[in-house]
Structure formats: structure tokens, C-alpha cells
């Protein structure tokens, strides 16, 4: 993406990286953390208001730096409290972000995107029906989060959790996702704890390995959807390249590395993957591993042939896993009426 190269970008730049940039330009490294704190903790864009920074540096920032944010062009509010934001980027590409409130658990979550479109064409996912356009930069990833956080703050609500499971595959854009993670997790960035940030992936072995070399420890979720390679490949064609055996043991390593169990996400589809035979395959795959299963009933997508399973089948599937000593929860989807639930993001207007 072509941008104004004459000015240095501040949004979405890790504090340490910003400090190194300032050193190269003759300033003190710790100024990078000061600027980040003003930008993220205080939502201050104007360098003149960054009062603990020398006036000479404030002047330099104003003349030589920029802060780039997407534009929110649509806000769609669900009856259940979820809010979906359609955001336009500098090159007019569109992406989506969802705010998901959970009043019972005092949790306010932003679900953010990492790509425009997706390469991997999962058969049941709206994003998979789009062409892949490009990766998002860390500036654009953090920009979504920044706008969502500031939007909910207007209602007196603070962001508590981040899930990186919107449009796109995070591990297919890992360099920029890592840079964004450093901003999310830094005390002078968003200050969100590692245990409150989750990355959802289809399972890319090299990506999981690379993540374990960063020192960053977000929670990890694997989109499983079938514990049998033949069926999983039908639902998720990338399984042909990365079959279950290529990454399953890495989930054990990641759990040890992060000191947190890995979550296996399982989207339940009527007459496709919702029988006790399928449940038994899940048991055989993950029993004894430091992992849990999150069952998600399919959210329907116009034009796709799949239907959600019945509540009876959901409960029977869960009961079978529990009876085999596997922790299994059922996710309550939010935002379905504004196409903001899991698998429904397609970067298009939903307003009538």
C-alpha cells in the first residue's frame, strides 16, 4: 500500500521499535514509551499535548510524523449488545471489527481482523467467499482496536479482552501480527495481559513455531472442526497442506510455552460433523493433552449450503466429551442479526 513516505507512522508501532527510531534520529530511546503512553493510554494525537516530552521533540513529531486510523463508515448494533464496525482503510479497502460485551463475566472483547479477505476458503465461512486482497499492517490492525476501544469508552466501558479471529488468518500475516501484539501487550501500549489476548488459527506449523520464539504468550485457539483429515480437508482445504499431524504436537509445546491450555474450536454443522462418531474422533485426538474444546454452532451465511446443528446434538456432543474427561464449553454467539458472529464477516454493509 502506498502511503506518505515523508512522514513516520506512529500508530501501531511497538514502543521499543519507536524508541529505536528516535535514537537513530538523535533522541532518547525512552521517549518512544512516553509517546506510546500518550497515544494509547490517553488517546492523545496532538504532540503539543504530550507535556512530558521536550518541546523540540514535540515540534519534530508534529512536522515529521503521522497517526493513521481507519475510518468507521458503518456501525451496526445487534439486539444482543454486540456492535460491528465496517472500517475503510487508506486505499479504500474494507475490513470489519466486532465489539462483544459479556456483562455476566465483566468482559468486553474486541474481535479484530488481520487481512482483507482470506486465502484459505473454509467452506462454511463468509470471509472465505471473498478474494484475498492483502495483509493488514500493524498500523491498520491496531487502528481497528484503537477506534473500537475509544468508541466503547464513550459509554463508560473499558476494553478487557482481544481476540484475533476476525477476517483473515493471523499466522499468514505473522510479522505484522507480532508487531501489533507488542503494542497490545506493552504497559505503554494497550496494557492488555497475555491471558486476555487470543489468536485463532487454522493451524500453520511454522507460524506456531515462530510465535514461540517471540517471548509473547497470547492464548492460542486452533480451528479444528473435524478430527478426521478427510472431513477436515472438505471443510478446510488448507488441511491438505497442513494436516492435523503437522501441528497437533505443537499445541502441546505451545501450552507448555505459554502456561495455558490451547483451545480447539469446533464449528458444529448439521449432518456434517455433529455425530457421536465425530465426537469420539475428537476424544481420540486430544484426550490427555493440555487442551479444551469450544463448541460453536454454525452461524449461517447466505449462499452457503450448511445449517447449524440442533441444540440436542450440541448438548449430546458436549456431554460425550465431558464424559471422556475433556473440558468442553458451548460458545454463545453474538451479533448474528448484523452478520457479526463467528464466520459471518464479509466486509460489506449490513444496514437496511
N, C-alpha and C positions, 0 to 999 in steps of 0.2 A: 504494500500500500504506500503510495506516495504521500508524504507529509512535508511540512515546512522544516527543512533540514537546517535552517539558520538558527533555530531556537531549540534548546534542550528540553526534552519532555520531563516533567516531574511526576505526573500521575502514573502509579503502578510500577515505579522504580524502587527496588529494595533499598532500605535505608543504608546498608553497607555499600551498595553499588553507587548510590548517590554521594556518599561520603568520599569514595574513591574518585569520582568525577570532580568533586570540589577540590580535592588535593591536587589533582592534575592541573587545575586552573588556578592554583595558588592559595586556596582557602583551607581552613582547618577541617579535618575529617569529621569531627563530632557535629559539625554544622548540618551534616546530612540527616542525622537523627532529629535534630531540632526542627528542621524543615518538615520532615515526615510527621512529627508530632503535631505541628500546626495544621498540616494538610489533612491528616486523617482523624486525629482526636478532636480537633477544634473546627474542622471544615472551613478553614481559612484559605482563601485563594490569593488574596492580595498580599504580596510580600511586605508592603508598608505596614501591615498589621502584625507582622511577626516580630514582636517588640524585643525579644531577647537576642536578635540577630543584628550584627553591626549594620549601620546604615549603608556603608559601602557595599556590603553583600546584598542587602535588600534592593538597592538600586540595580546591581548587576542582575539579580534574579528577574527583576521587572523587565529589564531590557533584553535579556538573553534566554529566558525560559518560558515555557508554556505549560498549561494544565489542560489536558484534553479529556472531555467527557462525552459519552454518547448523548443523544437527545431522546428523551422519552416522548414517543409520539402517540402512544395509546396506553391507558391504564384500564384494565378490565377487572372488576371486583366480583369475586364469587360470593354466592349466598352463604358459603361456609366460612368466609373470612379470608380466604386466600386472595392474593392480588397478583395479576400477571402484568408485566411491563413489556411492551414492544418497544425496542430501542433501535434507533438509527445511528449507524456509525459514520465516520467522516466520508467514506466513499459510497455512502447511501445503502450499504448492505444492512440487513436487519438481523437482530438477534433477540432472544427472549430471556427474561429473568422472572422468577416467581418468588413471592414472599408467602411463607406458610406459617401462620400462627398456631400455637398449641397452648391454649390457656391452661389446660389441666396440668401440664408439666412446666409451665412458665418458660416455654421455649419459643423463640422467634427466629425462624430459619430463612435464609436466602438460598435459593437454588439457582446457580449461575451456569452460564454456557461458556464453552471454550473454543467452539468452531462455528462458522456459518455453514450449516448443513452438516453432513456426516459421510464419511467414506464407506461405512460398513453395512448399511442397508439391512438392518434387522427387520424381519418380515412383519412384525407387529407394531413398529414404531413410526410415528408421524415424521420425525426428523429424517428417518431412513428413506422417505419418499422424495426428499429433496436432493438436488445435486449438491456435491461438495463444492463450496466456493473458495474458502480459505480458512486458515487458522486465525484465531484472535491473538492479538498481542497482549502482554501483561497489562499494558495501559488500558486496553479495552475490557479485559477480564475484571480488573479492579474498578474500572469506571462503572460497570454494572452494579457491583457491590456498593460502591460509594453512593450512587444515586438511590439505591434501594434502602440503604441504611438511613440516609437523610430523609427520605420520604416517610418512613415509619416513625422517625423521631418526631415528626410534626404532630403525631398522635400520642406522644409521650412514651413510645415503645423503643426499647433498645435491642439491637441485634445480638443474639446469643449463639447462633449456630450457622454454619455454612455447609452446604452440600454442593459438590462439583459434579452435577449429574444432569445439567440442562442439555442444550443442543451440543452434539459433538462427543468425541471420545477424548477424555483428558490426556491419556497416555500417548495419544497420537500427536499431541501438541505439548510434549512434556517440558521442553525448555522454557516456554512461556508460562506454563502452569507452575513450574518450580519458582520462577521469579515472582509470580503472583502469590504463591504460598508464603514466600518470605515476607511479603507485605502484610498478609492476613495474620500471620503468627507473631510478628515482631511487636514488642512492647511499644515501640514508637510508630507502629502501623495501626492495624485494627485491634491488635491485642487479643485476638481470639485464641483460646487454648487449643493445643493439638487435638485433644479428645473431643473438641467441638467442631472440628473440620473433617469432612468425609469426602473421599474421592471414590466415585463409582466408575468401574471399568469393565470392558468385555473380557479382559484378561490378556494383556500383552506382556509376555515374559520379560523382554529386555526393559520395558518400561518399569515393571515392578522392581527389577534388579537395580536400575538406575535410581529409583526413588529411595531405595535402601542405602544408597551411597551418599545421600544429601545431608543426613542428620535430621531432616524433617520427618515428623511422625504423625501425619494425619491418619485417621481411621481409613480402612480400605474395605470397599464392597465390590464383590465380583458379581456381574450379571450372569447368573447360571442358566436358569430357565429350562434346563434339561440336563440330567446327569448321564445321558447316553449320547455319544458323539454323533450318531446318525441323526437323531432327532434335533440335537443342538445345532447341527450344521444346516438343517432345514430352516430353523428359526433364526439362526445367526450364521450367515455364510462364512464369516471370518473364522469360524471354528475349524474349517478345513485347513487353514493355515496355522492356527493356534489351537489344536485340540486340547481337551481337558488335561491330558497327561503332560502337556508342555508347561503348564503353570500351576497345577494343583499343589505340588510340593512347595512352591514359592509362597503360597499362602501361609503355610506353617512357618516358614522363615520370616515372613513379614509380621506375623503375630508375635514371634519371639523378639524381633527387632523393635516393634512399636509398643510391646507390652499390652496389646489389646487384641481381642478376638477379631477375626475377619468375618464380615457378613456376606452370606451368599443370598443374592436377591433372586427371587423366583416368581416371575410373572405367570399367573395361572390362566390358562386358556381352555375353554370348554372343548372336551373330546380331543385334545391335543396332548396336554402334559399334566392332566389333573387326576389321574387314576392312582390307586394304591400301588400299582406296579411302578409308576413313576416315583412315588414317594419312597418305595423300597430302594430304588436306584440311588436316590439322594442319600438315604441312610448308609448304603454301602460305600458311597463316595466320601462322605465327610465324618462318619462316626469316629470318635476318638481324636478328631482334630480340634484345635482351639478356634472354633467357629460356631456361628449361629445362622439360622435361616430366617429371612424376612419374606413372607409370602405377600404378594401384591396381586390383587385381582386385576385382570386386564382392563385398561381404560380404552374404550372403543375409539377407533379412528375412521372417519369417513373414507370409503373406498377400499378398506382392507377387510378381508373375509372372516376375521376372527371375532369370537364372542367371549365375554367373561364367563368364568365358571359359576356354578351355583354356590350359595352360602353353605349349603350342606356339604358340597365337595371340599370347599375351603376348610371347613372345620374338621372334616374327616382326614384330610391330608395333614393338617396341623397335628391332630390327635395321634396319627401314626408316627410322626416324627418325635413328638414328645414321649410316646411310649417306648421309643428306642433311644431315649436319653439325649435327644438333640433339642437344643433350645430353638423354638420356632415361634415367631410372632406374626401377626397379621397387620399389615400396614393399612391405616385408614387414609385413603386417597382424598386429597382436597383439590379444589379448583377445576373439577370436571366440567362444570357448566360454562367455563370460559376457556376450555381446551388448555388448561394449565396443569393438569395432572401428569403423572409419570407416563412417558411415551406419547404425549399429545402435542409437544412443542413443534411448531412448523413455521415460525416466524411470519405469521400473517395476521391481519386484523380479524378480530372476532366480534367487534361491535356491530350491532344491528342498526 
